[in-house]
């Protein structure tokens, strides 16, 4: 039993590294024209033939920094969307945007390439000794952006207020910072820095420097166009919201 468990752990940890390969992992499309059709490459790096399927999903960044996906197959033509690859074989994958030709802001999607699960038969002796059969699946998740011309990000601080985890004013030592990408393109936030000034409930002036460790919902986040992210920060002391002043420095990269 332990041998099977260790094998399962090895597959989960290393599967994406050597089982299946997708190149490139990120691709930018235009809503119309030549670059509305792009090509990926899928490679079987295993020593046996595999069956692969490809599908597309939407990609939305929620306020807590987590990603939400839903099917977006109707907005793309993927050919072929199913593959059978021999060991070491590479197959070109053509993906075509079929959504609106005129976009006001960039749309973000995921291309998901995964091996179709194949259940391994158990030897007869293991079937009577508590052995289990495993389904092996290797999966790659790539990024697709459909961008209008000159798409650019623009991160703004919408609000800074005292709040607790559900947004109600209960604990005056918890600060809720809401950032929004009001621009037309995505960006990654690198090493955000926020300085908070204000007065405690007793009237004492304080200043807090918040680094990437305290801003975990923001640091390294791929901030999609139109996304809003709320960062909750626990402060050493409760503050008077009317006295709050917030300065921020956000390093952006694509």
Residue frames as qw, qx, qy, qz and C-alpha x, y, z in Angstrom:
[[0.000, 0.886, 0.464, 0.000, 0.00, 0.00, 0.00],
 [0.312, -0.782, 0.097, 0.531, 2.82, 2.41, 0.86],
 [0.431, -0.084, 0.582, 0.685, 4.41, 1.78, -2.54],
 [0.182, 0.640, 0.636, 0.391, 1.22, 2.86, -4.31],
 [0.187, -0.923, -0.261, 0.212, 0.87, 5.94, -2.12],
 [0.400, -0.586, 0.302, 0.637, 4.45, 7.01, -2.82],
 [0.365, 0.199, 0.660, 0.626, 3.92, 6.45, -6.56],
 [0.053, 0.827, 0.536, 0.158, 0.80, 8.61, -6.48],
 [0.292, -0.860, -0.023, 0.419, 2.70, 11.42, -4.70],
 [0.442, -0.288, 0.497, 0.689, 5.47, 11.24, -7.30],
 [0.276, 0.492, 0.668, 0.485, 2.96, 11.53, -10.15],
 [0.075, -0.918, -0.388, 0.026, 1.24, 14.54, -8.60],
 [0.371, -0.777, 0.136, 0.490, 4.50, 16.35, -7.91],
 [0.308, -0.398, 0.582, 0.638, 6.38, 15.64, -11.11],
 [0.550, 0.490, 0.673, 0.065, 3.60, 15.04, -13.63],
 [0.325, 0.928, 0.125, -0.135, 3.66, 18.49, -15.17],
 [0.224, -0.770, 0.490, 0.342, 7.44, 18.46, -15.33],
 [0.119, -0.368, 0.841, 0.377, 7.89, 15.38, -17.52],
 [0.475, 0.305, 0.818, -0.113, 4.54, 13.89, -18.54],
 [0.368, 0.734, 0.516, 0.243, 3.19, 16.45, -20.96],
 [0.339, -0.340, 0.042, 0.876, 4.47, 19.74, -22.30],
 [0.286, 0.845, 0.447, 0.069, 2.71, 22.83, -23.67],
 [0.388, -0.331, 0.146, 0.848, 4.57, 25.63, -25.44],
 [0.154, 0.349, -0.459, 0.802, 4.29, 28.51, -25.08],
 [0.215, -0.403, -0.801, 0.387, 2.58, 28.73, -21.70],
 [0.092, 0.701, 0.330, -0.625, 1.27, 32.23, -22.41],
 [0.332, 0.265, 0.591, 0.686, -0.03, 33.66, -25.67],
 [0.155, 0.518, 0.218, -0.813, -1.47, 37.02, -26.65],
 [0.343, 0.477, 0.727, 0.355, -4.19, 37.19, -29.31],
 [0.116, 0.119, -0.070, -0.984, -5.69, 40.17, -31.13],
 [0.529, 0.351, 0.554, -0.538, -9.48, 40.36, -31.52],
 [0.739, 0.633, 0.176, -0.149, -9.14, 40.39, -35.31],
 [0.305, 0.822, -0.469, -0.111, -6.51, 40.02, -38.00],
 [0.649, 0.383, -0.654, 0.063, -3.60, 37.63, -38.34],
 [0.145, 0.275, -0.789, 0.529, -2.92, 37.28, -34.62],
 [0.700, -0.164, 0.202, -0.666, -6.47, 36.21, -33.82],
 [0.984, 0.073, -0.147, -0.066, -5.17, 32.74, -34.77],
 [0.107, -0.748, 0.641, -0.136, -2.17, 31.42, -32.84],
 [0.856, 0.148, -0.492, -0.050, -0.34, 28.11, -32.62],
 [0.564, -0.621, 0.498, -0.219, 0.68, 26.12, -29.55],
 [0.564, 0.351, -0.747, -0.047, 2.79, 22.95, -29.44],
 [0.806, -0.399, 0.267, -0.347, 1.90, 19.91, -27.35],
 [0.426, 0.483, -0.764, 0.043, 4.57, 17.28, -26.68],
 [0.929, -0.322, -0.086, -0.162, 4.27, 13.84, -25.15],
 [0.120, 0.713, -0.647, 0.244, 7.40, 13.42, -23.04],
 [0.774, -0.278, 0.501, -0.269, 6.39, 10.01, -21.72],
 [0.078, -0.358, 0.885, 0.287, 7.60, 6.64, -22.97],
 [0.257, 0.345, 0.902, 0.035, 4.13, 5.50, -23.98],
 [0.044, -0.380, -0.498, -0.778, 1.39, 6.81, -26.25],
 [0.013, 0.378, 0.616, -0.691, -1.20, 9.07, -24.65],
 [0.057, 0.675, 0.604, 0.419, -4.58, 10.58, -25.46],
 [0.205, -0.224, -0.245, 0.921, -4.97, 14.33, -24.83],
 [0.076, 0.778, 0.586, 0.213, -7.89, 16.73, -24.82],
 [0.256, 0.029, -0.066, 0.964, -7.85, 20.53, -24.98],
 [0.089, -0.785, -0.590, -0.164, -10.45, 22.99, -23.76],
 [0.181, 0.400, -0.087, 0.895, -10.74, 26.70, -22.98],
 [0.330, -0.675, -0.612, 0.247, -12.04, 28.47, -19.88],
 [0.008, -0.886, -0.037, -0.463, -12.69, 32.05, -18.90],
 [0.617, -0.087, -0.444, 0.644, -10.57, 33.55, -16.14],
 [0.218, -0.832, -0.136, -0.492, -11.78, 36.00, -13.52],
 [0.381, 0.160, -0.594, 0.691, -9.86, 37.33, -10.54],
 [0.456, -0.715, -0.513, -0.135, -12.02, 37.45, -7.42],
 [0.164, -0.895, 0.130, -0.394, -11.66, 40.02, -4.66],
 [0.758, -0.587, 0.284, 0.018, -9.76, 37.56, -2.42],
 [0.018, -0.695, 0.656, 0.295, -7.16, 37.03, -5.15],
 [0.552, 0.003, 0.832, 0.057, -8.41, 33.59, -6.18],
 [0.189, 0.229, -0.598, -0.744, -9.20, 32.67, -9.77],
 [0.631, 0.300, 0.579, -0.420, -12.65, 31.63, -11.00],
 [0.029, 0.234, -0.753, -0.614, -13.07, 29.73, -14.28],
 [0.682, 0.362, 0.495, -0.399, -15.98, 28.67, -16.47],
 [0.659, 0.224, 0.614, 0.372, -16.19, 27.07, -19.90],
 [0.177, 0.742, -0.132, -0.633, -15.22, 29.30, -22.84],
 [0.511, 0.020, 0.764, 0.393, -15.09, 26.69, -25.62],
 [0.407, 0.743, 0.529, 0.041, -17.73, 28.59, -27.60],
 [0.041, 0.959, -0.076, -0.269, -15.41, 31.61, -27.92],
 [0.115, -0.632, 0.689, 0.337, -12.56, 29.72, -29.57],
 [0.926, 0.304, -0.153, -0.165, -11.98, 27.18, -32.30],
 [0.398, -0.611, 0.682, 0.051, -9.36, 24.68, -31.17],
 [0.918, 0.358, -0.063, -0.156, -8.03, 22.29, -33.81],
 [0.585, -0.285, -0.718, -0.248, -7.50, 19.56, -33.07],
 [0.459, -0.595, 0.262, -0.605, -9.16, 19.50, -29.65],
 [0.897, -0.295, 0.317, -0.094, -8.23, 15.86, -29.12],
 [0.345, 0.695, -0.626, -0.076, -4.87, 14.27, -29.79],
 [0.972, -0.198, 0.111, 0.058, -3.24, 10.87, -29.70],
 [0.157, 0.870, -0.467, 0.037, 0.48, 11.31, -29.26],
 [0.923, 0.092, -0.304, 0.218, 3.19, 8.71, -29.64],
 [0.677, -0.585, -0.040, 0.444, 6.17, 8.82, -27.28],
 [0.439, -0.328, 0.231, 0.804, 8.18, 11.99, -27.93],
 [0.265, 0.532, 0.590, 0.547, 5.72, 13.28, -30.54],
 [0.021, -0.386, -0.195, 0.902, 4.97, 17.00, -30.85],
 [0.205, 0.598, 0.718, 0.291, 1.69, 18.19, -32.34],
 [0.026, 0.109, 0.045, 0.993, 0.84, 21.72, -33.45],
 [0.020, -0.600, -0.757, 0.257, -2.36, 23.07, -31.94],
 [0.078, 0.316, 0.286, 0.901, -4.23, 25.86, -33.72],
 [0.099, -0.593, -0.650, 0.465, -6.41, 28.16, -31.62],
 [0.093, 0.379, 0.373, 0.842, -8.67, 30.81, -33.16],
 [0.096, 0.306, 0.475, -0.819, -10.56, 33.58, -31.38],
 [0.020, -0.421, -0.740, -0.524, -14.17, 33.70, -32.51],
 [0.147, -0.678, -0.543, 0.473, -15.48, 36.32, -30.08],
 [0.195, 0.946, 0.204, -0.160, -16.09, 40.03, -30.77],
 [0.693, 0.389, 0.077, 0.602, -13.66, 41.69, -33.17],
 [0.063, 0.667, -0.103, 0.735, -13.84, 44.98, -31.24],
 [0.652, -0.486, -0.511, 0.277, -12.91, 44.80, -27.56],
 [0.121, -0.928, 0.058, -0.347, -12.65, 47.75, -25.18],
 [0.334, -0.709, 0.591, -0.191, -10.40, 45.87, -22.78],
 [0.285, 0.365, -0.885, -0.053, -8.37, 42.70, -22.67],
 [0.887, -0.206, -0.013, -0.414, -10.11, 39.38, -22.01],
 [0.081, -0.527, 0.835, -0.135, -8.27, 36.65, -20.10],
 [0.928, 0.024, -0.154, -0.340, -8.68, 32.90, -20.62],
 [0.485, -0.466, 0.740, 0.022, -7.03, 29.58, -19.82],
 [0.736, 0.329, -0.514, -0.291, -6.05, 26.89, -22.29],
 [0.647, -0.401, 0.597, -0.253, -6.11, 23.54, -20.52],
 [0.646, 0.393, -0.626, -0.191, -4.27, 20.59, -22.03],
 [0.563, -0.396, 0.630, -0.359, -4.73, 17.34, -20.15],
 [0.194, 0.179, -0.946, -0.189, -4.11, 13.69, -20.65],
 [0.761, -0.225, -0.249, -0.555, -7.25, 11.59, -20.72],
 [0.477, -0.464, 0.669, -0.332, -7.19, 9.44, -17.60],
 [0.736, 0.176, -0.621, -0.204, -6.44, 5.75, -18.12],
 [0.736, -0.513, 0.313, -0.311, -7.08, 3.39, -15.25],
 [0.239, 0.497, -0.834, 0.018, -4.26, 0.98, -14.67],
 [0.868, -0.184, -0.380, -0.263, -5.26, -2.67, -14.19],
 [0.466, -0.642, 0.543, -0.277, -4.32, -4.22, -10.88],
 [0.349, 0.283, -0.893, -0.030, -2.34, -7.46, -10.79],
 [0.720, -0.345, -0.524, -0.296, -4.39, -10.35, -9.42],
 [0.618, -0.184, -0.586, 0.492, -2.22, -10.73, -6.33],
 [0.077, 0.075, -0.248, 0.963, -2.69, -7.05, -5.41],
 [0.481, -0.339, -0.361, -0.723, -6.46, -7.26, -5.84],
 [0.772, -0.419, -0.473, -0.077, -6.55, -9.61, -2.88],
 [0.649, -0.208, -0.367, 0.633, -4.00, -7.78, -0.76],
 [0.169, -0.824, -0.309, 0.444, -5.45, -4.29, -0.50],
 [0.366, -0.104, 0.362, 0.851, -3.68, -2.84, -3.57],
 [0.324, 0.743, 0.342, -0.476, -5.37, 0.02, -5.46],
 [0.568, 0.421, 0.441, 0.553, -5.50, 1.03, -9.11],
 [0.170, -0.598, -0.057, 0.781, -4.52, 4.55, -10.11],
 [0.496, 0.776, 0.352, 0.168, -5.64, 6.91, -12.84],
 [0.510, -0.292, 0.143, 0.796, -2.67, 8.85, -14.19],
 [0.300, 0.863, 0.365, 0.177, -3.36, 12.32, -15.57],
 [0.469, -0.202, 0.054, 0.858, -0.95, 15.05, -16.63],
 [0.117, 0.874, 0.470, 0.035, -2.26, 18.56, -17.02],
 [0.381, -0.022, 0.045, 0.923, -0.97, 21.87, -18.29],
 [0.049, 0.866, 0.471, -0.162, -2.77, 25.18, -17.76],
 [0.446, 0.121, 0.198, 0.865, -1.68, 28.02, -20.04],
 [0.043, 0.649, 0.301, -0.697, -2.65, 31.68, -20.26],
 [0.316, 0.453, 0.575, 0.604, -4.46, 33.27, -23.21],
 [0.011, -0.600, -0.251, 0.759, -5.06, 37.01, -23.50],
 [0.357, 0.608, 0.546, 0.453, -7.20, 38.59, -26.22],
 [0.303, -0.556, -0.153, 0.759, -5.98, 42.17, -26.25],
 [0.374, 0.890, 0.257, 0.046, -7.18, 45.26, -28.11],
 [0.575, 0.511, -0.109, 0.630, -4.47, 47.56, -29.54],
 [0.113, 0.523, -0.328, 0.779, -2.49, 49.51, -26.92],
 [0.720, -0.567, -0.367, -0.161, -4.01, 47.67, -23.95],
 [0.269, 0.449, -0.521, 0.674, -2.46, 49.03, -20.75],
 [0.508, -0.495, -0.668, 0.225, -3.00, 48.38, -17.03],
 [0.043, -0.559, 0.162, -0.812, -3.85, 51.08, -14.49],
 [0.531, -0.359, -0.723, 0.258, -3.96, 50.10, -10.82],
 [0.164, -0.565, 0.093, -0.804, -5.80, 52.45, -8.47],
 [0.137, -0.145, -0.816, 0.542, -6.63, 52.35, -4.77],
 [0.271, -0.546, -0.569, -0.552, -10.43, 52.53, -4.63],
 [0.540, -0.719, -0.056, -0.434, -10.83, 52.62, -0.89],
 [0.406, 0.181, -0.730, 0.520, -9.14, 52.19, 2.47],
 [0.553, -0.512, -0.027, -0.657, -11.49, 51.51, 5.34],
 [0.234, -0.289, 0.823, -0.429, -11.74, 49.78, 8.68],
 [0.819, 0.029, -0.255, -0.513, -13.44, 46.41, 8.27],
 [0.591, -0.331, 0.728, -0.102, -13.33, 42.79, 9.36],
 [0.282, -0.128, 0.876, 0.369, -13.30, 39.65, 7.24],
 [0.284, 0.544, 0.778, 0.132, -16.87, 40.00, 5.98],
 [0.205, 0.448, 0.294, 0.819, -16.59, 43.73, 5.27],
 [0.371, -0.823, -0.361, -0.234, -18.60, 44.99, 8.24],
 [0.110, 0.661, -0.398, 0.626, -17.16, 47.49, 10.68],
 [0.838, -0.480, -0.249, -0.071, -16.43, 45.38, 13.74],
 [0.776, -0.384, 0.012, 0.500, -12.71, 45.36, 14.41],
 [0.165, 0.983, -0.043, -0.069, -11.10, 48.78, 14.04],
 [0.400, -0.645, 0.573, 0.309, -7.63, 47.20, 13.90],
 [0.611, 0.184, 0.694, 0.334, -8.34, 45.51, 10.53],
 [0.171, 0.616, -0.189, -0.746, -7.77, 47.63, 7.44],
 [0.684, 0.409, 0.595, 0.107, -9.41, 46.75, 4.10],
 [0.017, -0.566, 0.381, 0.731, -7.61, 48.05, 1.01],
 [0.712, 0.481, 0.510, -0.045, -9.43, 47.69, -2.31],
 [0.127, -0.481, 0.513, 0.699, -7.32, 47.97, -5.47],
 [0.702, 0.547, 0.417, -0.186, -8.76, 47.94, -8.97],
 [0.389, -0.122, 0.571, 0.712, -7.24, 47.58, -12.41],
 [0.389, 0.713, 0.313, -0.492, -9.18, 50.25, -14.30],
 [0.051, 0.551, -0.576, -0.601, -6.96, 49.85, -17.36],
 [0.807, 0.365, -0.134, -0.443, -7.47, 47.75, -20.48],
 [0.707, 0.366, -0.601, 0.074, -4.65, 45.21, -19.93],
 [0.862, -0.470, -0.182, 0.061, -3.31, 42.88, -17.25],
 [0.227, 0.724, -0.513, 0.402, -0.22, 43.31, -15.11],
 [0.787, -0.258, -0.500, 0.254, 1.64, 41.49, -12.35],
 [0.296, -0.905, 0.126, -0.279, 2.19, 43.35, -9.06],
 [0.765, 0.166, -0.427, 0.452, 5.77, 43.02, -7.86],
 [0.471, -0.154, -0.464, 0.734, 6.78, 43.84, -4.28],
 [0.154, -0.781, -0.332, -0.506, 3.91, 46.21, -3.41],
 [0.348, -0.091, -0.492, 0.793, 4.59, 48.74, -0.68],
 [0.259, -0.744, -0.428, -0.442, 1.86, 50.55, 1.27],
 [0.239, 0.059, -0.493, 0.834, 2.27, 53.18, 3.98],
 [0.347, -0.693, -0.582, -0.245, -0.63, 53.80, 6.37],
 [0.154, 0.144, -0.387, 0.898, -0.88, 56.88, 8.54],
 [0.442, -0.599, -0.470, -0.475, -3.59, 57.75, 11.03],
 [0.216, -0.470, 0.500, -0.694, -4.54, 58.22, 14.64],
 [0.258, -0.156, -0.934, 0.190, -5.32, 55.59, 17.21],
 [0.340, -0.693, -0.573, -0.275, -8.61, 55.82, 19.12],
 [0.513, -0.663, -0.275, 0.471, -6.69, 57.59, 21.87],
 [0.183, 0.978, 0.019, -0.102, -5.46, 60.26, 19.42],
 [0.505, -0.564, 0.493, 0.428, -1.86, 59.07, 18.99],
 [0.567, 0.694, -0.292, -0.334, -0.38, 59.53, 15.49],
 [0.728, -0.238, 0.624, 0.156, 1.03, 56.30, 13.99],
 [0.480, 0.638, -0.441, -0.411, 2.67, 55.18, 10.76],
 [0.795, -0.111, 0.596, -0.005, 2.81, 51.61, 9.44],
 [0.281, 0.546, -0.629, -0.477, 4.81, 50.31, 6.48],
 [0.865, 0.104, 0.425, -0.244, 3.21, 47.27, 4.83],
 [0.001, -0.511, 0.749, 0.422, 5.52, 45.10, 2.74],
 [0.556, 0.155, -0.667, -0.472, 4.88, 42.16, 0.39],
 [0.218, -0.042, -0.936, 0.274, 4.61, 39.76, 3.35],
 [0.194, 0.340, 0.581, -0.714, 1.68, 41.75, 4.75],
 [0.506, 0.474, -0.079, -0.716, 0.13, 42.24, 1.30],
 [0.389, -0.121, 0.896, 0.174, -0.13, 38.62, 0.25],
 [0.545, 0.593, 0.574, -0.150, -3.30, 39.06, -1.84],
 [0.338, 0.908, -0.073, -0.238, -1.43, 41.61, -3.96],
 [0.204, -0.675, 0.654, 0.275, 2.19, 40.46, -4.13],
 [0.193, -0.179, 0.903, 0.339, 2.78, 38.46, -7.31],
 [0.494, 0.497, 0.639, -0.318, -0.87, 38.70, -8.33],
 [0.198, 0.161, 0.624, 0.738, -1.65, 38.74, -12.03],
 [0.200, 0.494, 0.407, -0.741, -4.06, 41.68, -11.95],
 [0.316, 0.394, 0.745, 0.437, -6.46, 41.12, -14.83],
 [0.060, -0.201, -0.204, -0.956, -8.17, 44.04, -16.58],
 [0.525, -0.437, -0.299, -0.666, -11.23, 45.14, -14.60],
 [0.685, -0.259, -0.652, 0.196, -10.33, 43.06, -11.54],
 [0.317, -0.749, 0.213, -0.542, -10.77, 44.26, -7.97],
 [0.706, -0.037, -0.635, 0.313, -8.76, 42.77, -5.11],
 [0.460, -0.800, 0.049, -0.381, -9.30, 43.44, -1.42],
 [0.574, 0.230, -0.623, 0.480, -6.33, 43.13, 0.93],
 [0.614, -0.745, -0.160, -0.205, -7.12, 42.80, 4.63],
 [0.474, 0.406, -0.507, 0.594, -4.35, 43.91, 6.99],
 [0.632, -0.666, -0.380, 0.113, -4.30, 43.49, 10.75],
 [0.189, 0.737, -0.246, 0.600, -2.81, 46.58, 12.40],
 [0.401, 0.029, -0.705, 0.584, -1.16, 46.67, 15.84],
 [0.048, 0.329, 0.537, -0.775, -3.78, 49.14, 17.10],
 [0.247, 0.712, 0.656, 0.046, -7.27, 50.22, 16.18],
 [0.239, -0.033, 0.173, 0.955, -7.39, 53.39, 14.10],
 [0.294, 0.627, 0.361, -0.625, -9.86, 56.21, 13.61],
 [0.587, 0.412, 0.595, 0.361, -11.02, 55.75, 10.01],
 [0.188, 0.960, 0.206, -0.012, -11.55, 59.48, 9.53],
 [0.237, -0.861, 0.369, 0.258, -7.80, 60.04, 9.99],
 [0.832, 0.013, 0.479, 0.279, -6.58, 57.36, 7.55],
 [0.329, 0.811, -0.339, -0.345, -4.02, 58.29, 4.89],
 [0.871, -0.021, 0.463, 0.164, -2.68, 55.63, 2.54],
 [0.260, 0.758, -0.467, -0.372, 0.23, 55.87, 0.12],
 [0.906, 0.026, 0.421, 0.046, 1.20, 53.01, -2.19],
 [0.142, 0.671, -0.611, -0.396, 4.02, 52.08, -4.53],
 [0.879, 0.151, 0.431, -0.134, 3.19, 49.20, -6.88],
 [0.086, -0.484, 0.710, 0.504, 5.86, 47.79, -9.18],
 [0.794, 0.397, 0.249, -0.388, 4.11, 46.56, -12.33],
 [0.082, -0.399, 0.796, 0.449, 5.26, 44.09, -14.93],
 [0.769, 0.241, -0.171, -0.566, 3.56, 42.20, -17.74]]
